[in-house]
Amino acid sequence: MKKTVFVMMALSFTGFMISCTKPAPVYLLNFKPEISSQWLDVAREFEKETGVAMKVVTAASNTYEQTLRSEFAKSAPPTLFNVNGIVGYHNYKDYTLDLKDSEIYDLLIEKDMAIKEDDGVFGIPYAIESYGIIYNDALLSKYFELAGRADTGANNASEINNFAKLKAVAEDIQKHAEDLGVKGAFASTSFAVGDDWRWQTHLANVPVFYEYRDRRVSDADDLELVYSDNYKQIFDLYLNNSVTSRNMVGSKTVPDSMSEFALGEVVFVQNGIWAWPQISSEQGNIVKSEDIKFLPIYIGVSGEENQGLCTGTENFICVNKQAAADKQEASLKFLSWLFNSPTGKQLAFQKLGFVTPFSSFSSEERPDDPLVREMYRYIDNGTYSINWVFTTFPSQQFKNDLGAALLDYAVEKTEWDSVKNLFVTKWAEEKALLSK
């Protein structure tokens, strides 16, 4: 009996050791908290279909870089990770495997979209996205039918085609909030910790895009922030015509904003095509799919009547070249499965909501999502897109500092000049450090 017990204990211990020392070959560090549960579903399906174990960890909002650094220091680091562009690549180039001979690169329709250096390919874009001002068409139509509304120069949503008209409509909606049954024109300007990215990244992108366009560059070591006043006036429009007063924005989150929109408390909210799942799944949501529409983020630039949405990507997938060879192989297998197998592709566009840039997807293999349809409406209507130039912003710390300055301005602790000065000074300082 002693011998039998000993053997059973030994076998149990051996099994325990095997399970503890056999980590998942594929480890993805996800940077989008809003699709964390969806990635877990994808991992389960991949394991089920291929037998390859997969682990997914999601970094908290606005903490991806510090989480990635921390995870790389561990004994079992991520095998798949994201960088947000060329600046992000240079921060982690010691970890990026050359993907020029991979299937996923071969599938990429526009090869120039990839992150390249010399003759290597180190980051593959896997989703294109758009963001702008989402609006509730039912509420906006109700506003245009109001007796006594102001002469705004627009009689329907399609006629809101520049900042002046957007401002006139938003301010008049704010005045008629009670008549419309809403609490404000715009949803809360969220500045809770980690939730300021809509302003220090997405909104800041627009004035930088126009300065780059004027200078005919795609990056710059210094900025004058020529369109500072334009940046200020759209930010002021959000702050002054909102469901939340300026002095309370520091406590508001992105989910708060999306809830306000979903519950029909506001007409507008700045966000992107990823927002429909947040809206549709909100308890008490009253906004119908057919009433979800986009307006461009107008800031008062000449010719913006022909402007479309902000469209691009910061979704570049990289394979950890410091991972063991079998883990690299398993990670490449996962990417091929996700973007070139029937099950994977269905999960990519239905579960994750990706609009992919790969030849393996047909035009029918797009998310059944009203905001995706709106994105394609703008892409197809001949307007020019605002490129995602925020991938050239110097660092996450730069964006964090800008967010803090914007919050101080929002709660009226400082003047706008402080925001502009920080933007220009920090940009030059950090770009100089990157070039060393």
C-alpha angles and dihedrals in degrees: 000000000000089000092049092049090048092051092048091049090048092050092047091050091048091052090048092051092049092051091047096047098044106081122184111281090220119053118175121191104206121206100192112080091186091070099036095117091046091056090052089054090051091050091052092051092048091052091046094051101038105023090233114132116234133190125199124193122181121210117223117257113290094003102090098114096048090045091050092051090049093048093048088058091060128090093248105038127178116289092197123039142157134246120187099221143306094323091052090047092055089053091056105024090123088067102043120104118215105253100183092114096043126113092235091059090047089055093051108110097203105040091188089068090072123093106254137178124182103325096331133100113213108164130036121202109228105176136029118207142180133210134187139125110324113208138188104238093197091057094042091051089049089054092052089054094053118119112232097023117148125265097257099165090249128089098177139014095269090060092059093094106141141032096263092059093042090052094047092049095044094049092048092048088053090054092048096041094121092049090053095044093240133122097223146341096252132036120246118299095235119218103156112134109294094006101091096088093106090067107029093044115015099035093037088055092071100062091041091051091055093047090051090048092052091049093042093232135123095211137010139201090216137025132201091197088227091179095052093123090051091051089050096049096052090045090050090049090057093045098045099044101044141117087241127058119239095251092059101050093096090073097047125102134200090251088055089055094047091048091053089053094045092051092053094246094127139028101217139037129169110232143110144261090280090069100079095081089051091050098042095046095048111117107249094018110169100174112108123219092243091056096057109103141157134234121188118250099257116197102173103270121153112263095016090134084086094048122118133189128308101265131178141080143270090177104109115156120211133187118224106245090194091062119098116277093249090053091050089051092048091049092051088048089055092051091050090048094049096048103029110032127080094241095042095047092049090052091046096057101026104035102027095030094226121168096205132206095214129117091225091074122080124213088259091057096081129115115274090235130134093220092051088053088051091051091055091045089061094041090053099042098073099251119134118250125230103239120227098253092158086090084077094055107122100244148326087263089058089053092046091052091047090050091052091050091049091051092051088052093046093055089044098247092127141017125254091256088072090058093048094046093050092047094052097039099044091044092056094043095051095041088054090054091049091054094055 
